[in-house]
Amino acid sequence: MRDAPFSGLYFMFYTQLKRVFPETQSNSVWSPLAVFGCGLAAGCFASVITQPFDVIKTQIQLNPNQFDSVYQVIHYLYARVGLVAFMSGLLPRIIRRTLVAAMSWTVYEQVMKKSMQSQ
């Protein structure tokens, strides 16, 4: 459940970005690189959208007695650091989650392509 918003957004962006590449390129030597690139871009987009919510969730988990509501956390973060607080930790998250997701989808796409060719 924790990763559902990221995964849903990732999949949406990934499928939309893959449509950019013509079907004739799917058998190209560059196909895995294109799929990996789509995965990287999709991961970056999904991470940027979900990061503020993860920052808020983390603050609530770290300080359960300090906050009574999500609005208090938002006010606290904004008052202390400003808008940049909501993107805290974005780069490590992009590096970790995006690379793993992009690699997973690239491997999946290649295995499915080989599976379909062997039938």
Backbone as a chain_set.jsonl record, in Angstrom:
{"seq": "MRDAPFSGLYFMFYTQLKRVFPETQSNSVWSPLAVFGCGLAAGCFASVITQPFDVIKTQIQLNPNQFDSVYQVIHYLYARVGLVAFMSGLLPRIIRRTLVAAMSWTVYEQVMKKSMQSQ", "coords": {"N": [[0.822, -1.193, 0.0], [2.016, 1.176, 0.634], [3.631, 1.93, -1.52], [1.857, 2.251, -3.57], [0.76, 4.736, -4.756], [3.079, 5.812, -6.038], [3.756, 3.653, -7.732], [1.468, 3.415, -9.346], [1.42, 5.933, -10.665], [3.931, 5.78, -11.864], [3.601, 3.612, -13.653], [1.602, 4.658, -15.331], [2.933, 6.916, -16.495], [5.071, 5.551, -17.669], [3.855, 3.835, -19.593], [2.713, 5.758, -21.256], [4.973, 7.173, -22.151], [6.299, 5.152, -23.545], [4.72, 4.937, -25.783], [5.627, 6.898, -27.422], [7.692, 5.946, -28.927], [8.053, 4.471, -32.089], [6.453, 1.472, -33.282], [8.036, 0.042, -35.014], [10.553, 0.339, -34.043], [10.739, -1.38, -31.952], [12.052, -3.792, -32.265], [14.61, -3.072, -32.552], [18.139, -2.724, -31.939], [18.501, -0.791, -30.103], [16.291, -0.81, -28.552], [16.11, -1.86, -25.784], [17.491, 0.184, -24.467], [15.878, 2.387, -25.015], [13.544, 1.623, -23.669], [14.551, 1.529, -21.077], [15.193, 4.23, -20.761], [12.611, 5.355, -20.893], [11.64, 4.261, -18.559], [13.308, 5.496, -16.661], [12.59, 8.222, -16.97], [9.851, 8.078, -16.346], [10.004, 7.253, -13.686], [11.252, 9.473, -12.521], [9.297, 11.481, -12.911], [7.128, 10.39, -11.433], [8.276, 10.281, -8.896], [8.752, 12.99, -8.276], [6.143, 13.918, -8.073], [5.058, 12.394, -5.945], [6.781, 12.823, -3.81], [6.366, 15.099, -1.957], [4.217, 14.129, -0.393], [5.335, 11.873, 0.776], [7.299, 13.071, 2.357], [5.713, 14.447, 4.216], [4.379, 12.251, 5.384], [6.567, 10.934, 6.538], [7.408, 12.82, 8.46], [5.223, 12.753, 10.191], [5.441, 10.116, 11.084], [7.932, 10.182, 12.348], [7.552, 12.025, 14.377], [5.188, 11.46, 16.153], [3.749, 12.455, 18.339], [3.861, 15.145, 18.126], [2.288, 16.249, 16.14], [-1.11, 16.799, 15.282], [-2.555, 16.727, 13.001], [-2.483, 16.471, 9.397], [-2.388, 18.948, 8.263], [-1.093, 20.487, 10.196], [1.484, 19.464, 10.007], [2.165, 20.234, 7.393], [2.082, 23.026, 7.682], [4.093, 23.361, 9.622], [6.41, 22.384, 8.267], [6.514, 24.155, 6.087], [6.756, 26.636, 7.388], [9.214, 26.355, 8.717], [11.176, 25.718, 6.713], [10.25, 26.315, 4.176], [8.95, 25.972, 0.795], [10.794, 24.233, -0.318], [11.208, 22.268, 1.547], [9.39, 20.241, 1.104], [10.449, 18.775, -0.898], [12.58, 17.536, 0.096], [15.131, 15.155, 0.189], [14.673, 14.174, -2.325], [16.493, 13.606, -4.472], [18.103, 11.285, -3.61], [15.979, 9.475, -3.486], [15.03, 9.418, -6.118], [17.273, 8.349, -7.378], [17.504, 5.79, -6.182], [14.866, 4.471, -6.329], [14.01, 4.951, -8.962], [16.01, 3.924, -10.657], [15.919, 1.201, -9.986], [13.257, 0.532, -10.671], [13.24, 1.176, -13.425], [15.154, -0.616, -14.403], [13.923, -3.043, -13.756], [11.583, -2.984, -15.364], [12.759, -2.896, -17.876], [14.065, -5.384, -18.033], [11.777, -7.013, -17.774], [10.348, -6.312, -20.136], [12.15, -7.233, -22.094], [12.273, -9.985, -21.53], [9.609, -10.683, -22.005], [9.436, -10.071, -24.724], [11.259, -11.9, -25.841], [9.996, -14.225, -25.065], [7.619, -14.112, -26.538], [8.632, -14.281, -29.107], [9.634, -16.839, -29.198], [7.456, -18.437, -29.324]], "CA": [[0.0, 0.0, 0.0], [2.894, 2.335, 0.756], [4.176, 2.309, -2.824], [0.804, 2.259, -4.587], [0.695, 5.961, -5.566], [4.254, 5.877, -6.91], [3.666, 2.608, -8.753], [0.407, 3.773, -10.284], [1.898, 7.044, -11.491], [5.049, 5.274, -12.656], [3.069, 2.796, -14.752], [0.916, 5.557, -16.265], [3.946, 7.655, -17.247], [5.859, 4.594, -18.453], [3.11, 3.408, -20.781], [2.558, 6.91, -22.155], [6.27, 7.46, -22.769], [6.6, 4.09, -24.514], [3.957, 5.193, -27.016], [6.376, 7.858, -28.226], [8.563, 5.204, -29.829], [7.292, 3.705, -33.094], [6.466, 0.008, -33.14], [9.129, -0.5, -35.823], [11.78, 0.402, -33.245], [10.691, -2.344, -30.851], [13.013, -4.864, -32.508], [15.905, -2.443, -32.732], [19.18, -2.964, -30.947], [18.371, 0.293, -29.126], [15.025, -0.966, -27.832], [16.264, -1.896, -24.325], [17.908, 1.504, -24.004], [14.692, 3.243, -25.075], [12.67, 1.195, -22.569], [15.199, 1.98, -19.844], [15.006, 5.685, -20.721], [11.211, 5.6, -20.522], [11.537, 3.919, -17.139], [13.959, 6.557, -15.885], [11.758, 9.425, -17.014], [8.612, 7.797, -15.601], [10.359, 7.251, -12.269], [11.495, 10.862, -12.095], [8.003, 12.171, -12.834], [6.359, 9.834, -10.31], [8.943, 10.667, -7.649], [8.517, 14.413, -8.021], [4.738, 14.095, -7.67], [4.754, 11.749, -4.658], [7.74, 13.199, -2.764], [5.816, 15.9, -0.848], [3.38, 13.295, 0.465], [6.236, 11.029, 1.562], [7.93, 13.92, 3.373], [4.684, 14.666, 5.247], [4.192, 10.969, 6.072], [7.758, 10.677, 7.35], [7.355, 13.717, 9.619], [4.203, 12.222, 11.107], [5.98, 8.893, 11.685], [9.056, 10.514, 13.228], [7.092, 12.85, 15.501], [3.754, 11.171, 16.268], [3.109, 13.241, 19.401], [4.001, 16.573, 17.834], [1.298, 16.709, 15.162], [-2.457, 16.243, 15.383], [-3.164, 16.626, 11.68], [-1.616, 16.666, 8.243], [-2.258, 20.403, 8.065], [-0.056, 20.958, 11.118], [2.777, 19.072, 9.441], [2.4, 21.113, 6.243], [2.391, 24.365, 8.208], [5.387, 23.263, 10.285], [7.469, 22.279, 7.263], [6.568, 25.395, 5.3], [7.238, 27.719, 8.252], [10.634, 26.152, 9.048], [12.099, 25.625, 5.587], [9.655, 26.815, 2.937], [8.493, 24.953, -0.144], [11.862, 23.264, -0.579], [11.097, 21.187, 2.54], [8.563, 19.157, 0.574], [11.256, 18.011, -1.852], [13.734, 17.033, 0.837], [15.433, 13.748, -0.064], [14.202, 13.757, -3.65], [17.556, 13.028, -5.292], [18.355, 9.873, -3.265], [14.801, 8.678, -3.834], [15.037, 9.225, -7.572], [18.367, 7.441, -7.723], [17.214, 4.425, -5.735], [13.621, 3.877, -6.832], [13.887, 5.064, -10.405], [16.911, 2.97, -11.302], [15.403, -0.158, -9.764], [12.041, 0.354, -11.465], [13.598, 1.189, -14.845], [15.828, -1.879, -14.704], [12.921, -4.114, -13.683], [10.73, -2.932, -16.55], [13.58, -3.238, -19.046], [14.203, -6.842, -18.015], [10.455, -7.561, -18.052], [10.047, -6.115, -21.558], [13.016, -8.105, -22.884], [11.837, -11.367, -21.314], [8.334, -10.856, -22.713], [9.712, -10.06, -26.167], [11.883, -13.201, -26.175], [8.958, -15.248, -24.869], [6.681, -14.032, -27.664], [9.356, -14.697, -30.309], [9.867, -18.281, -29.165], [6.185, -19.169, -29.486]], "C": [[0.868, 1.26, 0.0], [3.367, 2.83, -0.605], [3.117, 2.428, -3.913], [0.73, 3.562, -5.385], [1.879, 6.088, -6.529], [4.122, 4.871, -8.05], [2.601, 2.919, -9.793], [0.826, 4.893, -11.222], [3.036, 6.587, -12.399], [4.521, 4.52, -13.874], [2.37, 3.672, -15.786], [1.931, 6.308, -17.133], [4.737, 6.727, -18.171], [5.121, 4.193, -19.727], [2.915, 4.558, -21.768], [3.869, 7.241, -22.864], [6.655, 6.4, -23.801], [5.872, 4.295, -25.824], [4.674, 6.166, -27.95], [7.224, 7.139, -29.274], [7.731, 4.378, -30.808], [7.462, 2.205, -32.894], [7.62, -0.614, -33.934], [10.447, -0.503, -35.058], [11.826, -0.665, -32.152], [11.661, -3.504, -31.04], [14.423, -4.333, -32.729], [16.862, -2.844, -31.624], [19.069, -1.942, -29.814], [17.11, 0.158, -28.27], [15.191, -1.046, -26.31], [16.675, -0.548, -23.744], [16.724, 2.471, -23.996], [13.733, 2.911, -23.932], [13.236, 1.673, -21.236], [15.035, 3.494, -19.685], [13.585, 6.066, -20.343], [11.013, 5.322, -19.037], [12.164, 4.975, -16.251], [13.092, 7.809, -15.824], [10.48, 9.23, -16.198], [8.881, 7.82, -14.097], [10.599, 8.647, -11.729], [10.181, 11.611, -11.931], [7.201, 11.705, -11.618], [6.964, 10.239, -8.97], [8.678, 12.123, -7.29], [7.083, 14.639, -7.523], [4.485, 13.539, -6.269], [5.666, 12.181, -3.516], [7.134, 14.046, -1.645], [4.972, 15.07, 0.129], [4.232, 12.37, 1.335], [6.948, 11.822, 2.652], [6.96, 14.15, 4.533], [4.491, 13.395, 6.069], [5.364, 10.672, 7.01], [7.777, 11.559, 8.595], [6.351, 13.217, 10.653], [4.728, 10.973, 11.822], [7.106, 9.194, 12.674], [8.626, 11.263, 14.487], [5.593, 12.643, 15.738], [3.037, 12.012, 17.331], [3.131, 14.737, 19.137], [2.877, 17.107, 16.95], [-0.041, 16.005, 15.358], [-3.101, 16.054, 14.019], [-2.108, 16.831, 10.591], [-1.369, 18.154, 8.024], [-1.197, 21.006, 8.99], [1.339, 20.636, 10.581], [3.127, 19.989, 8.267], [2.805, 22.494, 6.712], [3.783, 24.393, 8.844], [6.532, 23.243, 9.265], [7.634, 23.573, 6.48], [7.146, 26.55, 6.125], [8.73, 27.58, 8.538], [11.554, 26.273, 7.85], [11.552, 26.257, 4.306], [9.259, 25.656, 2.035], [9.536, 23.87, -0.409], [11.807, 22.082, 0.398], [10.348, 19.989, 1.974], [9.29, 18.312, -0.472], [12.522, 17.445, -1.21], [13.926, 15.534, 0.572], [15.037, 13.259, -1.444], [15.299, 13.064, -4.461], [17.886, 11.581, -4.896], [17.182, 8.96, -3.635], [14.761, 8.397, -5.328], [16.109, 8.213, -7.958], [18.007, 6.0, -7.375], [15.998, 3.825, -6.44], [13.545, 3.87, -8.347], [14.788, 4.064, -11.118], [16.408, 1.535, -11.162], [14.173, -0.413, -10.638], [12.363, 0.298, -12.957], [14.272, -0.127, -15.244], [14.826, -3.035, -14.704], [12.058, -4.141, -14.936], [11.503, -3.268, -17.811], [13.743, -4.749, -19.142], [12.864, -7.497, -18.361], [10.134, -7.472, -19.543], [10.877, -7.055, -22.427], [12.615, -9.573, -22.743], [10.527, -11.63, -22.061], [8.545, -10.908, -24.225], [10.311, -11.392, -26.604], [10.865, -14.323, -26.06], [7.99, -15.289, -26.054], [7.344, -14.512, -28.961], [9.522, -16.219, -30.346], [8.583, -19.083, -29.366], [5.826, -19.355, -30.921]], "O": [[0.489, 2.283, -0.57], [3.488, 4.037, -0.813], [3.454, 2.683, -5.069], [0.644, 3.499, -6.611], [1.699, 6.431, -7.698], [4.355, 5.213, -9.21], [2.813, 2.707, -10.988], [0.613, 4.811, -12.431], [3.093, 6.966, -13.569], [4.954, 4.77, -14.998], [2.525, 3.454, -16.988], [1.807, 6.334, -18.357], [5.033, 7.08, -19.313], [5.698, 4.209, -20.814], [2.95, 4.35, -22.981], [3.867, 7.556, -24.054], [7.27, 6.72, -24.818], [6.356, 3.87, -26.873], [4.355, 6.241, -29.137], [7.447, 7.657, -30.368], [6.812, 3.668, -30.401], [8.488, 1.741, -32.398], [8.122, -1.677, -33.568], [11.356, -1.264, -35.389], [12.854, -0.829, -31.497], [12.054, -4.137, -30.061], [15.328, -5.097, -33.063], [16.457, -3.243, -30.532], [19.499, -2.208, -28.692], [16.902, 0.952, -27.352], [14.467, -0.351, -25.597], [16.248, -0.186, -22.648], [16.585, 3.28, -23.079], [13.177, 3.81, -23.302], [12.501, 2.159, -20.376], [14.766, 3.976, -18.585], [13.375, 6.993, -19.561], [10.307, 6.056, -18.346], [11.615, 5.315, -15.202], [12.889, 8.384, -14.755], [10.077, 10.119, -15.448], [8.077, 8.345, -13.327], [10.196, 8.967, -10.61], [9.973, 12.297, -10.931], [6.663, 12.519, -10.868], [6.235, 10.509, -8.016], [8.41, 12.445, -6.132], [6.855, 15.469, -6.643], [3.765, 14.158, -5.486], [5.347, 11.926, -2.355], [7.366, 13.743, -0.475], [5.018, 15.295, 1.338], [3.895, 12.114, 2.49], [7.176, 11.307, 3.747], [7.348, 14.058, 5.697], [4.443, 13.446, 7.298], [5.169, 10.215, 8.137], [8.129, 11.087, 9.677], [6.616, 13.259, 11.855], [4.491, 10.79, 13.016], [7.221, 8.54, 13.71], [9.263, 11.148, 15.534], [4.81, 13.571, 15.54], [1.835, 12.251, 17.218], [2.488, 15.507, 19.85], [2.553, 18.293, 17.009], [-0.104, 14.794, 15.571], [-4.075, 15.312, 13.885], [-1.0, 17.299, 10.849], [-0.271, 18.562, 7.646], [-0.485, 21.931, 8.6], [2.259, 21.447, 10.694], [4.257, 20.465, 8.164], [3.763, 23.072, 6.2], [4.553, 25.329, 8.632], [7.499, 23.994, 9.391], [8.752, 24.029, 6.241], [7.933, 27.347, 5.614], [9.441, 28.584, 8.596], [12.621, 26.877, 7.96], [12.324, 26.685, 3.448], [9.236, 24.501, 2.463], [9.189, 22.723, -0.692], [12.317, 21.005, 0.088], [10.642, 18.848, 2.328], [8.8, 17.259, -0.88], [13.413, 16.943, -1.895], [12.99, 14.747, 0.716], [15.061, 12.057, -1.707], [15.043, 12.029, -5.076], [17.945, 10.72, -5.774], [17.379, 7.816, -4.044], [14.491, 7.273, -5.75], [15.867, 7.325, -8.776], [18.19, 5.097, -8.19], [16.105, 2.778, -7.079], [13.074, 2.905, -8.949], [14.367, 3.427, -12.084], [16.468, 0.753, -12.11], [14.068, -1.462, -11.273], [11.818, -0.54, -13.675], [13.986, -0.679, -16.307], [14.886, -3.908, -15.57], [11.826, -5.206, -15.508], [10.947, -3.871, -18.73], [13.577, -5.326, -20.216], [12.824, -8.435, -19.157], [9.695, -8.454, -20.143], [10.363, -7.616, -23.395], [12.617, -10.317, -23.724], [10.361, -12.682, -22.677], [7.906, -11.698, -24.92], [9.911, -11.947, -27.627], [10.869, -15.26, -26.858], [7.595, -16.362, -26.511], [6.676, -15.09, -29.819], [9.546, -16.812, -31.424], [8.64, -20.297, -29.561], [4.792, -19.949, -31.227]]}, "num_chains": 1, "name": "protein.A"}
